[in-house]
């Protein structure tokens, strides 16, 4: 019997502030990578006691900037 494909995670359905688990789901990464990002300078992280929380709009903007920065060298080589 064929398996039903997983329904994608929609950005607009996420809460305004993500937990580490929600960040993992959004970025499709493991727990270790999520904590590495949380401790990366410039990554949009807030602390709530001992817990990390992540403003989803800031995370999305960070991802978009990172994609642009990583694509820039490829564009320059093409010129």
C-alpha positions, 0 to 999 in steps of 0.5 A, a space after each residue: 500500500 503506498 504511503 501518503 506523503 507528509 504534509 509540509 510545514 507551513 510558515 504561517 502556521 508556526 507560532 511567532 516564537 519557535 522552540 528548539 523543536 519547532 526550529 528543527 522542524 522548520 529548518 529540517 535539521 537535527 537537534 545538534 545542528 539547531 543548538 549549533 545555530 542557536 549559539 551562532 553569533 548573528 542567529 536570532 536567538 532569545 533566552 527565556 530562562 534556560 530555554 532558547 526561543 526564536 522569533 520566526 520572522 527573524 529566523 526566516 530573514 536570517 535564512 534568506 540572507 544566508 542563501 543570498 550570501 552563499 549564492 553571491 560567490 557563484 554569481 560572481 564566478 559566472 560573470 
